[in-house]
């Protein structure tokens, strides 16, 4: 299985880079992992709804360039479906059994995802009703994918 984390923006903080590197290393045992970063747009303070929409669309165009037709796309959205770790593991496992060989998880920028990206999504996933920094979300997502593979393999994991 190939897993792509497709995300807006770069990671600047060393502690986040270290965590991402650690989970990437751990995941190499289970899947082919790829992390793709696209440039984010500068969002002015108190931007209008129209300006925010333009920014989301620009970032969305960059994201869509990396989404292949045969990939199963899971967008991270605050209003998506919340799953337990076991349910996420089942989702990943069932996609593989069903013939999907490439899952793309999409993390938007600070103001979310554009309409075209949301339209392309096969599944909307939420980690919480709370808002997390998108850089930190990358670490949380990688940890949960790693935990999913441990569950799928019947290996121990912390509950």
TIBAVO-844185 format. One record per residue: x, y, z of N, C-alpha, C, CB in turn. Coordinates in steps of 0.05 Angstrom, whole numbers, padded with zeros to 5 digits, always signed. Each point is the difference from the previous one (the first is absolute). Glycine has a CB too. Layout:
BEGIN
XYZXYZXYZXYZ ...
END
This chain:
BEGIN
+00017-00024+00000-00017+00024+00000+00018+00025+00000-00037-00025+00024 +00029+00044-00040+00013+00026+00000-00017+00020+00015+00024-00010-00044 -00012+00024+00063-00014+00021+00015+00014+00026-00007-00014-00032+00038 -00002+00052-00046+00011+00027-00005-00014+00019+00019+00009-00010-00049 +00008+00026+00062-00010+00022+00016+00004+00025-00017+00011-00023+00046 -00032+00035-00055+00001+00023-00018-00009+00024+00017-00009-00028-00043 +00027+00047+00046-00006+00021+00019+00009+00027-00010+00006-00033+00036 -00020+00054-00026+00006+00027-00006+00020+00011+00021-00046+00007-00022 +00068+00004+00012+00019+00013+00019+00023-00018+00007-00037+00027+00017 +00058-00015-00008+00024-00014+00008+00002+00000+00031+00023+00014-00043 -00009-00034+00053+00005-00002+00028+00026+00015+00006-00023-00045+00003 +00022+00063+00016+00023+00016+00008+00013-00009+00026-00020+00038-00025 +00003-00047+00043+00009-00007+00027+00014-00027+00001-00038+00026+00018 +00062-00026-00006+00016-00024+00001-00014-00023+00014+00041+00029+00000 -00054-00023+00023-00013-00022+00015-00022-00014-00017+00009+00025+00043 -00023-00010-00060-00019-00013-00018+00013-00016-00022-00032+00038+00010 +00054-00026-00021+00015-00015-00021+00011-00026+00012+00013+00043-00022 -00004-00043+00047+00011-00024+00013-00022-00021+00003+00034+00028+00024 -00058-00019-00015-00022-00019+00003-00009-00012-00026-00015+00026+00040 +00014-00009-00061-00008-00010-00027+00021-00020-00010-00023+00044-00009 +00048-00038+00013+00021-00019-00008-00002-00026+00015+00030+00039-00010 -00036-00038+00035-00003-00025+00016-00023-00017-00010+00020+00024+00040 -00043-00012-00043-00023-00016-00010+00003-00009-00028-00029+00026+00031 +00043-00010-00048+00005-00008-00027+00018-00025+00000-00004+00047-00016 +00024-00048+00033+00018-00023+00003-00016-00024+00009+00039+00030+00010 -00056-00027+00010-00016-00022+00010-00019-00011-00021+00003+00020+00046 -00015-00002-00061-00019-00008-00021+00013-00015-00023-00028+00039+00013 +00054-00034-00017+00013-00013-00023-00002-00030+00001+00032+00039-00002 -00036-00050+00025-00004-00029+00004-00026-00010-00012+00028+00002+00041 -00048+00016-00043-00027-00008-00007-00010+00009-00027-00009+00001+00048 +00019+00022-00057-00011+00011-00025+00022+00018-00013-00048-00001+00018 +00042+00009-00042+00017+00020-00014-00012+00027+00006+00014-00032-00038 +00000+00048+00053-00010+00026+00009+00013+00022-00016-00007-00018+00046 -00009+00037-00054+00009+00024-00014-00013+00024+00013+00006-00025-00044 +00010+00046+00049-00011+00025+00011+00005+00021-00021+00008-00014+00048 -00029+00027-00057+00001+00021-00021-00010+00026+00012-00006-00034-00037 +00023+00054+00036-00008+00027+00010-00004+00018-00024+00025-00007+00043 -00047+00022-00043-00004+00021-00020+00002+00027+00015-00029-00030-00030 +00035+00051+00015+00003+00026+00012-00026+00011+00010+00038+00009-00031 -00037+00004+00054-00024+00013+00010+00000+00029-00009-00001-00031+00040 -00022+00043-00039-00004+00028-00007+00000+00016+00026-00027-00011-00042 +00038+00035+00041-00001+00018+00023-00029+00009+00003+00048+00015-00006 -00059-00019+00030-00028+00009+00005+00001+00026+00017-00017-00048-00002 +00007+00070-00010+00001+00025+00015-00018-00002+00025+00009+00025-00042 -00001-00011+00063-00017+00001+00024-00028+00012-00008+00041+00006+00030 -00061-00018-00019-00028+00008-00005-00007+00001-00030+00002+00027+00042 +00007-00048-00056-00006-00003-00028-00030-00004-00004+00046-00019-00009 -00056+00030-00012-00029-00004-00006-00005-00028-00009-00004+00048-00014 -00021-00056+00014-00008-00027-00009+00009-00005-00029-00040+00001+00032 +00038+00020-00048+00008-00002-00029+00030-00005-00002-00038+00031-00013 +00054-00017+00028+00029-00003+00000+00007-00028+00010+00007+00049+00007 -00020-00058+00015+00005-00027+00010-00007-00021-00021-00009+00016+00047 -00012-00013-00061-00008-00019-00021+00021-00001-00022-00049+00009+00010 +00059+00014-00018+00021+00002-00021+00025-00015+00010-00018+00045-00017 +00025-00041+00042+00024-00013+00011-00004-00031+00000+00010+00041+00028 -00034-00050-00018-00005-00029+00001+00001-00012-00028-00029+00007+00041 +00018+00008-00061+00000-00010-00027+00029-00002-00012-00046+00020-00006 +00062+00000+00012+00028-00001-00010+00015-00024+00013+00000+00050-00006 -00003-00053+00032+00013-00023+00013-00012-00026-00010+00008+00028+00041 -00034-00028-00046-00013-00024-00011+00010-00008-00027-00040+00013+00025 +00045+00006-00043+00011-00006-00026+00027-00014+00003-00023+00040-00020 +00040-00030+00039+00026-00013+00005-00004-00028+00010+00020+00044+00010 -00039-00049+00008-00004-00026+00011-00010-00020-00022-00011+00021+00045 -00008-00011-00061-00012-00018-00020+00020-00010-00021-00042+00025+00006 +00064-00011-00010+00021-00009-00019+00012-00027+00009+00009+00048-00012 -00011-00054+00038+00013-00024+00011-00020-00023+00005+00034+00030+00021 -00059-00025-00028-00020-00021+00005-00005-00015-00026-00022+00028+00037 +00029-00054-00036-00004-00017-00023-00029-00010-00001+00049-00014+00002 -00058+00008-00026-00028-00009-00003-00006-00026+00016+00000+00021-00045 +00019-00039+00047-00005-00026+00012+00004+00001+00031+00013-00022-00043 -00005+00044+00054+00005+00002+00029-00026+00003+00015+00045+00020-00009 -00046-00030+00033-00022+00004+00019+00008+00024+00017-00014-00050+00000 -00002+00071-00001+00007+00025+00013-00016+00004+00026+00011+00020-00045 +00004-00017+00067-00012+00006+00026+00008+00028+00008+00000-00049+00013 -00020+00067-00012+00006+00027+00009-00005+00003+00030-00013+00017-00046 +00030-00002+00059-00003+00005+00028-00017+00025+00003+00044-00022+00012 -00068+00019-00001-00019+00022+00002-00013-00001+00028-00009-00002-00050 +00006+00026+00061-00012+00002+00027-00028-00012+00001+00027+00041+00008 -00041-00041-00030-00027-00011+00000-00001-00028-00013-00018+00046-00003 +00041-00059+00000+00001-00027-00010-00009-00020+00021+00037+00013-00031 -00035-00038+00024-00008-00022+00018+00022-00005+00020-00030-00021-00036 +00023+00019+00061+00020-00007+00021+00000-00030+00003-00007+00044+00024 +00032-00055-00024+00003-00029+00003+00018-00006+00024-00005-00006-00050 +00001-00018+00061+00019-00010+00020+00025-00009-00015-00037-00014+00033 +00059+00009-00018+00024-00010-00013-00005-00027-00014+00028+00024+00035 -00045-00041-00022-00006-00026-00012-00017+00004-00025+00001-00021+00046 -00019+00040-00046-00016+00005-00025+00018+00010-00023-00041+00009+00029 +00060+00009-00022+00018+00009-00021+00017-00023-00011+00002+00046+00022 +00007-00063-00004+00015-00024-00009-00017-00017-00019+00026+00000+00044 -00051-00004-00037-00018-00016-00017-00004+00014-00027-00024-00017+00041 +00022+00043-00041-00004+00015-00025+00024-00004-00018-00028+00034+00024 +00052-00031-00013+00025-00004-00016+00002-00028-00010+00023+00036+00027 -00028-00055-00009+00001-00029-00007-00020-00007-00022+00016-00010+00047 -00041+00019-00044-00021-00006-00019+00006+00013-00027-00033-00004+00037 +00045+00028-00037+00007+00012-00026+00020-00017-00015-00009+00046+00020 +00029-00056-00005+00020-00017-00012-00012-00026-00010+00034+00019+00030 -00051-00031-00014-00014-00025-00008-00017+00005-00025+00001-00017+00048 -00014+00040-00049-00018+00007-00022+00015+00008-00025-00033+00014+00034 +00059-00013-00034+00015+00005-00024+00012+00028-00002-00029-00032-00021 +00025+00049+00041+00012+00026+00000+00029-00003+00008-00044+00024+00011 +00062-00015-00028+00029-00003+00006+00013+00026+00008+00002-00039-00031 -00018+00061+00030+00011+00026+00006-00021+00017+00015+00030-00002-00041 -00024+00009+00066-00017+00018+00015+00015+00027+00004-00022-00040+00025 +00007+00061-00031+00012+00027+00003-00016+00014+00023+00015+00002-00049 -00001+00005+00070-00012+00016+00021+00007+00029-00006+00003-00038+00035 -00023+00056-00035+00004+00028-00007-00005+00017+00024-00013-00009-00047 +00034+00025+00054-00002+00020+00022+00001+00027-00012+00022-00032+00033 -00042+00048-00029-00001+00027-00011+00017+00019+00015-00046-00010-00016 +00046+00035+00007+00014+00021+00013-00016+00011+00024+00022+00012-00044 -00013+00011+00053-00012+00011+00025-00029+00008-00003+00045+00016+00011 -00055-00013-00035-00028+00008-00004-00016-00022-00014+00013+00048-00001 -00002-00072-00001-00015-00023-00010+00006-00006-00029-00035+00011+00032 +00017-00028-00043+00003-00010-00027-00019+00013-00020+00015-00044+00020 -00007+00046-00045-00016+00012-00021-00022-00020-00008+00039+00027-00016 -00059-00016+00002-00024-00016-00008+00007-00023-00019-00027+00041+00005 +00046-00036-00023+00007-00021-00019+00014-00024+00014+00005+00035-00036 +00011-00029+00056+00013-00022+00015-00022-00015+00016+00043+00027+00004 -00061-00013+00008-00022-00013+00015-00017-00017-00019+00000+00038+00033 -00004-00028-00057-00016-00016-00020+00015-00025-00008-00020+00042-00017 +00046-00041+00016+00016-00024-00008+00002-00020+00022+00026+00029-00031 -00031-00021+00056+00003-00017+00023-00019-00024-00001+00014+00039+00027 -00003-00063-00020-00017-00024+00002-00010-00003+00028+00026-00021-00037 -00013+00033+00056-00008-00004+00028+00010+00024+00017+00002-00050-00006 -00020+00061+00022+00008+00023+00018+00004-00011+00028-00026+00033-00028 +00050-00029+00038+00008-00010+00026+00004+00023+00019+00021-00041-00020 -00031+00039+00045+00005+00020+00020+00014-00013+00024-00041+00026-00015 +00060-00012+00026+00013-00010+00024-00012+00012+00025+00042-00005-00026 -00057+00027+00022-00012+00013+00023-00016+00024-00010+00038-00014+00031 -00056+00024-00014-00014+00025-00006+00018+00024+00006-00044-00022+00011 +00067+00016+00003+00019+00021+00006+00017+00006-00025+00001-00014+00049 +00011+00038-00049+00018+00007-00022+00028-00004+00009-00033+00034-00017 +00049-00047+00000+00029-00005+00006+00017+00015-00021-00011-00046+00021 +00035+00054-00013+00018+00011-00021+00005-00021-00021+00022+00031+00034 -00023-00024-00060+00003-00020-00021+00027-00014+00001-00031+00026-00028 +00052-00012+00039+00026-00013+00002-00001-00023+00021+00022+00044-00013 -00035-00038+00036-00003-00021+00020-00018-00023-00009+00007+00035+00035 -00027-00028-00051-00018-00020-00010+00015-00022-00016-00037+00035-00002 +00058-00027-00012+00016-00019-00015+00011-00022+00018+00011+00036-00033 -00001-00027+00056+00012-00019+00020-00023-00018+00011+00037+00033+00012 -00059-00021-00005-00022-00016+00011-00010-00020-00021-00014+00039+00029 +00012-00031-00054-00009-00018-00021+00020-00023-00004-00024+00038-00023 +00049-00032+00022+00020-00021-00003+00000-00020+00023+00029+00032-00026 -00033-00022+00050-00001-00018+00023-00024-00018-00002+00022+00034+00029 -00045-00024-00038-00024-00016-00003+00002-00020-00023-00026+00038+00019 +00040-00031-00040+00004-00019-00022+00019-00022+00010-00007+00036-00035 +00027-00029+00050+00019-00020+00011-00016-00018+00019+00039+00032-00004 -00055-00021+00022-00016-00015+00018-00019-00019-00015+00002+00037+00034 -00013-00027-00056-00018-00016-00017+00014-00025-00010-00025+00041-00013 +00049-00038+00003+00015-00023-00010+00007-00019+00022+00018+00028-00037 -00012-00018+00061+00005-00018+00023-00025-00017+00006+00034+00033+00019 -00057-00019-00020-00025-00014+00005-00005-00021-00021-00019+00041+00023 +00022-00033-00049-00005-00019-00022+00018-00025+00002-00012+00040-00029 +00037-00036+00038+00019-00022+00002-00003-00016+00026+00031+00026-00028 -00049-00017+00045-00005-00014+00026+00023+00005+00019-00026-00035-00024 +00041+00056+00020+00023+00007+00017-00010+00017+00023+00032-00003-00039 -00017+00002+00062-00009+00016+00023+00001+00030-00006+00016-00036+00030 -00034+00051-00018+00000+00029-00001-00013+00010+00025-00003+00000-00051 +00008+00024+00058-00011+00012+00025-00028+00008-00005+00045+00015+00015 -00063-00023+00003-00028+00007-00003-00006+00026+00014-00013-00048-00003 
END
